[in-house]
């Protein structure tokens, strides 16, 4: 590999790093939603893992069974976290050309 090729490769790596940083910053603000129980519990997160909202419809609340509501909240949160991962992988894949990088 000649010096010119190495220099060109380094420029490409630096551009990819800049693009990845830009996408990571944009993802911190991007919101996704998870839900459970057919939408009776909804959780909104940013792809930076900030909880923006939790919505619980009255029909999800059964005072005699608080564990049911807790499970719905857990499921909605997991759904939102799964969506964060999907969106992050998709957006970062656009930058890396689908190449899997450690920590991504």
Backbone torsions as a table, in degrees:
resi	resn	phi	psi	omega
1	UNK	NA	126.0	-179.4
2	UNK	-78.0	167.9	-179.4
3	UNK	-62.1	-38.6	179.1
4	UNK	-61.7	-41.9	178.6
5	UNK	-65.1	-40.7	179.3
6	UNK	-64.0	-43.0	-179.9
7	UNK	-63.4	-42.5	178.8
8	UNK	-64.0	-41.9	178.8
9	UNK	-63.0	-40.7	178.6
10	UNK	-63.6	-38.6	177.3
11	UNK	-63.4	-40.3	179.2
12	UNK	-65.7	-41.0	178.3
13	UNK	-63.6	-43.1	179.5
14	UNK	-63.9	-40.0	178.0
15	UNK	-63.9	-43.0	178.9
16	UNK	-61.1	-41.1	178.9
17	UNK	-62.2	-44.2	178.7
18	UNK	-62.4	-44.8	-179.8
19	UNK	-63.5	-39.8	179.0
20	UNK	-64.6	-40.6	178.1
21	UNK	-63.9	-41.3	179.3
22	UNK	-62.0	-46.9	-179.5
23	UNK	-63.4	-41.8	178.7
24	UNK	-60.2	-40.9	178.3
25	UNK	-65.5	-42.4	179.0
26	UNK	-64.1	-39.4	-178.7
27	UNK	-66.3	-28.5	178.9
28	UNK	-57.9	-27.6	-177.9
29	UNK	-100.5	-15.7	-176.8
30	UNK	-72.4	131.9	-177.1
31	UNK	-102.4	142.8	174.6
32	UNK	-131.3	161.3	-178.0
33	UNK	-126.2	142.9	171.4
34	UNK	-123.0	151.2	179.9
35	UNK	-145.1	164.2	178.7
36	UNK	-147.4	161.8	177.7
37	UNK	63.0	35.5	-179.4
38	UNK	69.2	24.1	177.2
39	UNK	97.8	5.0	-179.9
40	UNK	-73.9	-21.0	173.0
41	UNK	-126.7	127.7	179.5
42	UNK	-129.7	139.1	177.6
43	UNK	-125.7	132.0	177.0
44	UNK	-113.9	125.4	178.5
45	UNK	-123.9	157.4	165.4
46	UNK	-89.4	163.2	176.1
47	UNK	-73.4	-0.8	170.8
48	UNK	-96.6	8.9	175.4
49	UNK	71.9	26.7	172.2
50	UNK	-91.2	130.4	177.2
51	UNK	-80.2	119.1	-178.3
52	UNK	-95.9	-34.2	-177.4
53	UNK	-161.4	149.8	170.4
54	UNK	-132.6	124.0	179.7
55	UNK	-120.6	130.5	-179.9
56	UNK	-128.1	119.9	178.0
57	UNK	-78.0	148.9	-176.6
58	UNK	-53.9	-34.0	-177.7
59	UNK	-68.3	-11.7	177.1
60	UNK	-83.4	-11.1	-174.6
61	UNK	-99.1	113.8	175.8
62	UNK	-122.9	102.8	-177.2
63	UNK	-55.1	-24.7	-179.2
64	UNK	-84.5	-5.5	-178.0
65	UNK	-143.0	68.6	-178.6
66	UNK	-63.9	-23.8	178.9
67	UNK	-65.6	-31.7	178.2
68	UNK	-62.4	-46.5	178.4
69	UNK	-64.3	-42.1	178.6
70	UNK	-59.0	-41.5	179.3
71	UNK	-66.1	-40.0	177.2
72	UNK	-62.9	-41.3	178.2
73	UNK	-64.3	-42.9	178.3
74	UNK	-60.6	-45.0	-179.9
75	UNK	-63.7	-41.7	179.4
76	UNK	-65.5	-40.1	178.1
77	UNK	-64.3	-44.2	178.7
78	UNK	-63.1	-39.7	177.6
79	UNK	-60.5	-43.3	178.5
80	UNK	-66.1	-41.7	178.5
81	UNK	-64.0	-40.0	176.4
82	UNK	-61.4	-40.1	179.6
83	UNK	-66.7	-39.6	175.8
84	UNK	-56.7	-46.7	-178.8
85	UNK	-63.1	-43.2	179.3
86	UNK	-60.8	-48.1	-178.1
87	UNK	-64.7	-43.5	-179.4
88	UNK	-62.4	-46.9	179.7
89	UNK	-62.6	-41.0	179.8
90	UNK	-63.3	-48.4	-177.2
91	UNK	-68.5	-39.9	179.1
92	UNK	-71.0	-32.3	176.9
93	UNK	-62.4	-31.7	176.7
94	UNK	-64.6	-34.9	-178.9
95	UNK	-77.9	-41.2	-173.5
96	UNK	-91.2	-0.9	-177.8
97	UNK	69.6	25.6	179.6
98	UNK	86.2	-2.9	179.3
99	UNK	-69.2	128.3	179.8
100	UNK	-81.6	120.5	179.6
101	UNK	-108.7	145.6	178.1
102	UNK	-56.0	136.0	176.6
103	UNK	83.4	2.0	-178.6
104	UNK	-105.9	NA	NA
